[in-house]
């Protein structure tokens, strides 16, 4: 067994698990029964943030078993907990909200919440993108229409927040280097120049029918190494690249906890208050 030397980040599920989309490959549905009020949640979220910060953590990701913006009050409460921790020294330079982006096309929604969330420490909104064409994006999300990406960017940046694109790699979607290159260039033209990608898969890190072929994923990694300059690698796989002044990141969807390693990629705070060293809780419990 190795002693933990570093806990890089915290991922916290927030809200009641409701969602305004209907993805056939949703990875969060199995967690929705846990999305209930729990007295342990606030205490354990605070403990996870402080523990990660103590071990050199630099990032907090707010997500959900549904869509976090569908329960904005819960998102506000989570950010208040982080803000309290930051005031006490447990500060993260990256506080990211992961979202399908649907409500960020609504200017009134953004005006109501984004300034308050920024004041509490949020600094980036990461929009999940399955297709750079809004009609295709709507079809993936099971919607009649999806907001223009340029409008989402405008609404978010208006409130002093950064925009990240989570370009998801999916079979029959972005599943080859040619499609990846085209999608990246289109997103940059739409104002999204900070792009993270990982392949769609199962929560236990195994492949499923939506995961791109190994050859397709290899071609994307090879394209990155051939066309962009690597800034740094991740100890769990992948890395960060400079592509003509734009930031591209390739990483794994999830990393299974390995007790023989001296690092933890992330502490995951589940909606039932459990904290684990990975998205797979069995054999990776941190606190309950």
N, C-alpha and C positions, 0 to 999 in steps of 0.2 A: 504494500500500500504506500502511496505517496502522500505527503503533506501538501495541502492546498497553498499555493503561493500567490495565485491570482484568481479573482472572480471578475470577469470582464464586464458583465452587464446584468441588468434585471429586465425580465419581460413580465408584465403584469396584465392579466385578463381583468377587464372591468365591465361593469354593467350587467344587465339582466339576460343577455344572450339573444335579444331580439335582433332582427336583421331586415333590411329593406331590399335585399337581393335574394336570389335563389340559384346558387351555383350547384351544379350536379356533383362537383368534386369537393364540396366544402369539407375542410379538415377540422372545423370547430364544432360540428353538430354533436359529436359524441360527448362534448363537455357541457352542453347546454343544461342538462339536468342539475348540474352543480351551481348554476348561475342564480343563486338565491342569497338573500341577506345572511351574512355570517359574522358573528361578533369577533371572530379571530382575524378576519380579513385585514382590517385597518392596522391592527397591531403587527401582523406578520408582514404586511407590505412595508411598513416603516422599518421593521427589523431587517428585511431583505435588502432594502436600499442602504441602510447603514453598514450592513455586513459587506456588501459589494464595494462600497466606497472605501471601507477599511482595507480591503484587499485590492485596491487600485482600479476599481470599476470606473468606467467612463461613459456608460450609456444606459438610459432607461427607455424601454419600449412599452407603449400602452396599446393593447390590442383587446380582443374579445373572442368569445366563442360564437359571437354573432358580428354585429357592426357596432363598434363603440360609440359612434356619434348618435345612435338611436336611443342611447341613455345618457344624454349630456350631463345630467346632474351627477351620475356616478363618476363620469370622467372628471368633472370638477372636483369631486371629493378626493379622488386619487391624486390629482395634481396638488391639492392642498396638503396632502400628506407628504408628497415630495418636497413642496416648498418649505414645510416645517423642517424636514431633514436637511435641506440645503442651507437654511438659516443656522442650523447647528453644525454645519461643516461637511455634511454628506452631499456634496454638490457633483452633478454630472454635466459635462459640457454638451452632451447630446441627449435631449429629451424628445423622443419621436412618437407621434401618433400614427398608428397604422390603420388605414381606412380604405374602403372601396371608393371613396371620393364623391359619392352621389350627392350628399347634402352640401358639399362644398361648391356645387354649382349654384346653390341658393344664396344670393347675396345677403338676404335678411338673416339667415342662419349664421353666416360668417360674422356679420355685424354684431349679433347678439352675444356670441361666445368667444371669438378668437382673441380679442384684446384681453379679456379676463384670463384666458388660458395662457397667453403669452406672459402676462404679469406673474402667473404662478410658476413659470419656468419652461413651458413648452417652447421649443424653438424650431421644430421641423414637423411637417405633415407629409407622411409617406403614402402616396396614392398607389393602390394596387392596379396594375395595368396588364390585361390579358391580350389586348389588341389596341394598336394605336389609332385605328379607325373606330370612331364612336359608335357606329352601327354594329360593328362586330363586338365591341365591348359590351353594348347593351344586350346582345344575344347571349353572350357568355354569362352575364349577370341575370338573365331571365327577365329583362326589362323591355319596355316598348321604346325607350330612348335613354341616352346617357348624355350628361352635360358635355359641352365642348371642353377639351382639356385646357385650351387657352383661357377659358373663362374660370376654370378651377384655379389655375395658376394665378390669374389676376386677383381673384377673390381672396386667396390666401396671402399673397405677397402684399396686398393692400394693408394688411394688419401686421406687417413686420415679421412674418414667419417665412422660413425657407420651405421649398417644395422639393421633395424627393419622389422619384418614380420607382416603384417596385415592379420591374418588368418580369413577369412570371413566365417561366419556360414550361410550355405545355405541348404535348403531342397534338399535331394538326394546328397548332398556333405558332408561337415562336419556338421552333424546335430544330433550327439549323443556323449555321453562321451567317448565311445570306439573309435569312429573316431577321436574325438578331441585329446585324449591321443596319438593315433598312429601318428596323424599329428604333434603334438608338438614334439614327440620324433624324428621323421624324420627330421623336420626342425632344431632341435638342432644338429643332426648328420651332417647336411649340412652347419653348421656354423651360423645359425640364432637362437640366444638365447635370444632375446628380442622380445616378441610376444604379439601383441594386437589382441583381437577378439571382434566382435560385430555381431549381426544377421542382415542379409540382410532384408531390409524393404522399406517402402515408405518414401519420404522426410518429411512427416508430422508425422512420428513416428508410423504410423499404420502398421499392418501386410499386407503381400501380399502372393501370391502363392509360392514365393521363400523363405519365412520365415520358419525356422524350427519349429516343433511343440513345444508347451509350455513344454511338458514332456521332449523332447530332450534338450531344453535349460536349464531346471531345472537340468537335469542329469549332464550337463557340469558344472554348478555352484556348484553342490554338489561334483563333482569330485575335483574341485579346492579346496574347503574347506576341503576335506578329505585327499588330497595328497600334498598340498602346504601350506606354511605359509603365512598368509595375512600380508602384509607390511602396507597398509593403505587402507581405503575405499574412494570412491568418494561420495560427497554429492548428486550427481545426480543419483547414482546407480552404482553397480559394485565395483571393487577395483583392487589393484596391489598385486601380489603374488610372493613369492620366491619358485621356484620349483627346488630343488637340485642345487641352485646357478644360476638358469636361471630366467629371469624376464617374468612373464605372467600377462597380464592385460585383464580383462573382463569389458566391458562397454556397454552402450546403443549406438545404431547407431546415434540417434539424441536426443536432449532434447528440448522439447517445452518450450518456455520462460514462466515463471510464475512470474507476477509482484508482487506477495505476498512474494516471496523469497528475501533474502538479498544478493544473489549472482547471477552472470551470468556465465554460463559454458563457453561461447565463444561469441565474437563479430565476425559476419560473414561479410566479405567484398565481395559483389557481383561484377560481372564484369561491371555492369552498374553504379558503384560508390555508390550504396546504402549500408549502414551498418545497420545490424539488430542484435538484441540480440539472434537470433536463425536462423536456416535454413528456418523457416517459418516466412515470413516478416510481414504478417498481424498481427497487434497488438504488434509487437516487433521492430518497427523502432527505430533506434538510431540516424542516420543522413543520409541525402541525399545531 
